[in-house]
Amino acid sequence: MPKLTNQELESYKSQMETTISNPSGLYIVNKINVVLTNLLGDSRFSKNTELKEIYKEVLEMEEPNNYYTYRLEYPDNLERLQKLYPIVIKEIENNI
């Protein structure tokens, strides 16, 4: 398994912090999905059951098709993601 560098981890952390601080972004689900995919490919994270459970949950979420109706279409997504993002950010911080 390839090991992510600290610079890559810092980049993911920064991207996630920026995304969650501006939750009107259209691809908020996609961002955490991409980061989790990369983290779980790293040996430091691959056995982390909490991240695996978050990944499964995120895979079941749907992305909005329309930026203007995002909050109307998926209000539960935003609420849940505001809880999941900090968990993933903390796991990244613990491994830097």
Short mmCIF file of the C-alpha atoms (twelve columns), coordinates in Angstrom:
data_MODEL
# 
_entry.id   MODEL 
# 
loop_
_atom_site.group_PDB 
_atom_site.id 
_atom_site.type_symbol 
_atom_site.label_atom_id 
_atom_site.label_alt_id 
_atom_site.label_comp_id 
_atom_site.label_asym_id 
_atom_site.label_seq_id 
_atom_site.Cartn_x 
_atom_site.Cartn_y 
_atom_site.Cartn_z 
_atom_site.pdbx_PDB_model_num 
ATOM 1  C CA . MET A 1  0.000   0.000  0.000  1 
ATOM 2  C CA . PRO A 2  1.374   3.414  -0.889 1 
ATOM 3  C CA . LYS A 3  2.033   5.683  2.060  1 
ATOM 4  C CA . LEU A 4  0.743   9.239  1.888  1 
ATOM 5  C CA . THR A 5  3.250   11.953 2.708  1 
ATOM 6  C CA . ASN A 6  2.650   14.453 5.487  1 
ATOM 7  C CA . GLN A 7  2.325   17.109 2.792  1 
ATOM 8  C CA . GLU A 8  -0.497  15.137 1.141  1 
ATOM 9  C CA . LEU A 9  -2.209  14.666 4.503  1 
ATOM 10 C CA . GLU A 10 -1.896  18.391 5.240  1 
ATOM 11 C CA . SER A 11 -3.384  19.132 1.830  1 
ATOM 12 C CA . TYR A 12 -6.375  16.828 2.443  1 
ATOM 13 C CA . LYS A 13 -6.889  18.361 5.861  1 
ATOM 14 C CA . SER A 14 -6.803  21.884 4.429  1 
ATOM 15 C CA . GLN A 15 -9.182  20.982 1.588  1 
ATOM 16 C CA . MET A 16 -11.649 19.437 4.013  1 
ATOM 17 C CA . GLU A 17 -11.494 22.387 6.411  1 
ATOM 18 C CA . THR A 18 -12.146 24.779 3.526  1 
ATOM 19 C CA . THR A 19 -15.000 22.675 2.186  1 
ATOM 20 C CA . ILE A 20 -16.810 22.281 5.486  1 
ATOM 21 C CA . SER A 21 -16.406 25.976 6.330  1 
ATOM 22 C CA . ASN A 22 -18.259 26.748 3.080  1 
ATOM 23 C CA . PRO A 23 -20.976 24.065 3.063  1 
ATOM 24 C CA . SER A 24 -22.822 25.639 0.167  1 
ATOM 25 C CA . GLY A 25 -20.263 23.942 -2.083 1 
ATOM 26 C CA . LEU A 26 -21.847 21.596 -4.582 1 
ATOM 27 C CA . TYR A 27 -19.477 18.680 -4.139 1 
ATOM 28 C CA . ILE A 28 -19.245 18.405 -0.368 1 
ATOM 29 C CA . VAL A 29 -20.047 14.662 -0.465 1 
ATOM 30 C CA . ASN A 30 -17.585 14.055 -3.282 1 
ATOM 31 C CA . LYS A 31 -14.735 15.790 -1.417 1 
ATOM 32 C CA . ILE A 32 -14.959 13.548 1.667  1 
ATOM 33 C CA . ASN A 33 -15.384 10.499 -0.588 1 
ATOM 34 C CA . VAL A 34 -12.172 11.256 -2.495 1 
ATOM 35 C CA . VAL A 35 -10.207 11.927 0.700  1 
ATOM 36 C CA . LEU A 36 -11.468 8.731  2.372  1 
ATOM 37 C CA . THR A 37 -10.635 6.666  -0.717 1 
ATOM 38 C CA . ASN A 38 -7.049  7.943  -0.603 1 
ATOM 39 C CA . LEU A 39 -6.721  7.564  3.171  1 
ATOM 40 C CA . LEU A 40 -8.007  3.992  3.202  1 
ATOM 41 C CA . GLY A 41 -5.396  3.118  0.565  1 
ATOM 42 C CA . ASP A 42 -2.664  4.056  3.064  1 
ATOM 43 C CA . SER A 43 -1.486  1.413  5.511  1 
ATOM 44 C CA . ARG A 44 -1.848  3.843  8.453  1 
ATOM 45 C CA . PHE A 45 -5.572  4.179  7.797  1 
ATOM 46 C CA . SER A 46 -6.547  0.927  6.066  1 
ATOM 47 C CA . LYS A 47 -7.565  -0.858 9.279  1 
ATOM 48 C CA . ASN A 48 -9.381  2.144  10.786 1 
ATOM 49 C CA . THR A 49 -12.927 0.827  11.235 1 
ATOM 50 C CA . GLU A 50 -14.362 4.255  12.018 1 
ATOM 51 C CA . LEU A 51 -13.136 5.645  8.695  1 
ATOM 52 C CA . LYS A 52 -14.445 2.564  6.883  1 
ATOM 53 C CA . GLU A 53 -17.896 3.087  8.412  1 
ATOM 54 C CA . ILE A 54 -17.859 6.765  7.458  1 
ATOM 55 C CA . TYR A 55 -16.841 5.786  3.924  1 
ATOM 56 C CA . LYS A 56 -19.767 3.366  3.637  1 
ATOM 57 C CA . GLU A 57 -22.151 6.023  4.899  1 
ATOM 58 C CA . VAL A 58 -20.816 8.634  2.478  1 
ATOM 59 C CA . LEU A 59 -21.173 6.227  -0.461 1 
ATOM 60 C CA . GLU A 60 -24.892 6.031  0.249  1 
ATOM 61 C CA . MET A 61 -25.331 9.811  0.147  1 
ATOM 62 C CA . GLU A 62 -26.362 11.472 -3.071 1 
ATOM 63 C CA . GLU A 63 -24.837 14.554 -4.613 1 
ATOM 64 C CA . PRO A 64 -27.201 17.348 -5.574 1 
ATOM 65 C CA . ASN A 65 -27.743 18.052 -9.238 1 
ATOM 66 C CA . ASN A 66 -28.591 21.703 -8.785 1 
ATOM 67 C CA . TYR A 67 -26.538 24.155 -6.739 1 
ATOM 68 C CA . TYR A 68 -29.556 26.375 -5.995 1 
ATOM 69 C CA . THR A 69 -31.686 23.623 -4.480 1 
ATOM 70 C CA . TYR A 70 -28.927 21.785 -2.610 1 
ATOM 71 C CA . ARG A 71 -30.261 22.536 0.865  1 
ATOM 72 C CA . LEU A 72 -33.804 21.709 -0.187 1 
ATOM 73 C CA . GLU A 73 -32.864 18.399 -1.813 1 
ATOM 74 C CA . TYR A 74 -30.438 17.060 0.786  1 
ATOM 75 C CA . PRO A 75 -30.739 18.886 4.130  1 
ATOM 76 C CA . ASP A 76 -29.825 15.743 6.098  1 
ATOM 77 C CA . ASN A 77 -26.583 15.323 4.135  1 
ATOM 78 C CA . LEU A 78 -25.245 18.669 5.263  1 
ATOM 79 C CA . GLU A 79 -26.143 18.063 8.883  1 
ATOM 80 C CA . ARG A 80 -24.493 14.636 8.882  1 
ATOM 81 C CA . LEU A 81 -21.418 15.779 6.952  1 
ATOM 82 C CA . GLN A 82 -20.849 18.595 9.439  1 
ATOM 83 C CA . LYS A 83 -20.353 15.831 12.016 1 
ATOM 84 C CA . LEU A 84 -18.299 13.494 9.799  1 
ATOM 85 C CA . TYR A 85 -15.816 16.011 8.429  1 
ATOM 86 C CA . PRO A 86 -14.295 16.853 11.856 1 
ATOM 87 C CA . ILE A 87 -13.880 13.136 12.628 1 
ATOM 88 C CA . VAL A 88 -11.934 12.589 9.407  1 
ATOM 89 C CA . ILE A 89 -9.903  15.768 9.951  1 
ATOM 90 C CA . LYS A 90 -8.981  14.572 13.448 1 
ATOM 91 C CA . GLU A 91 -7.844  11.188 12.103 1 
ATOM 92 C CA . ILE A 92 -5.639  12.970 9.564  1 
ATOM 93 C CA . GLU A 93 -4.163  15.194 12.291 1 
ATOM 94 C CA . ASN A 94 -3.396  12.131 14.412 1 
ATOM 95 C CA . ASN A 95 -1.272  10.704 11.599 1 
ATOM 96 C CA . ILE A 96 0.701   13.774 10.568 1 
# 
